[in-house]
Amino acid sequence: MEPMKIFIFILCVCCSWDLSLAQSHRGKWKLLKRSIGVSAMHMQLLPNDKIIAFDRSDFGPSNLTLPQGKCIQDSKSTDCYAHSVEFDPVTRAVRPLTILSDTWCSSGALAVDGTLVQSGGYRLGEKAVRYLKPCMDCDWEEDQNGLLSPRWYASNQVLPDGKIIVVGGRYQFTYEFIPKLSVSDRELYRLPFLKETRYSPLVPNNLYPFLHLSTDGNLFVFANDRAILLDYVNNKVIRRYPEIPGGGIPELSQHRLICSSTFETILTTQVLDHKLDPLWEPKPKPKLN
């Protein structure tokens, strides 16, 4: 049987299995708490089963104040409101957390030790790297100069060695690594692909490019209507994939990897098989997650 036929067969089996599971395990919504006090612009489940939520910090007061004496002061104002919380879904308890800089449209990843690492943001937060460990009384720790370049709307991916690669952002056609543990981590790496895939030459952005760690250890980067396989260690593009028919603005598309070797964008219903001469092909069957 040809490889593509085998792939389609496996995909159909997976889809049928998912559908049968959905029909046999019908869930229901349950309101755990009417309000946690902040809007969840970003949300992350930690290994200790606590949920971290946080919002931008420059849009006025939230519905939750910080503990007495923890107000944030700058040259213009004093902010005594929490813009981040830890929520325990079992006890329904909410613990206010202290964010020192604006996380608006930042990006992040969960480190191998369970630490939530959040990078970039807006204005004073654009070069910040924030760390939140999964412990009972931990709070955000922040390095306001943890990034070499200001990054707003960048993307993050955990790497096999435990480091995190941060790619792109507004006006930024580069990538870098956090935390800065070695000499190479303190360098900025150019990635012209991000400039090439802007949806207009008049727009200086390539917002939230899609990142997936490939099975060979390289980084799959997808932006707009094109994708590459990047050797991020040697700063070398080792493979360029064909343009996807119809394109796709990154911040509007959903995506996932199928069977560890195939990248899929849901809105355009195309499948890319990682063979020597890959082509984007229509999905054989709709899929719901």
Summary of the structure (lengths in Angstrom):
residues: 289
radius of gyration: 20.9
end to end distance: 28.8
largest distance: 69.2
contacts: 831
relative contact order: 0.10
helix: 12%
strand: 30%
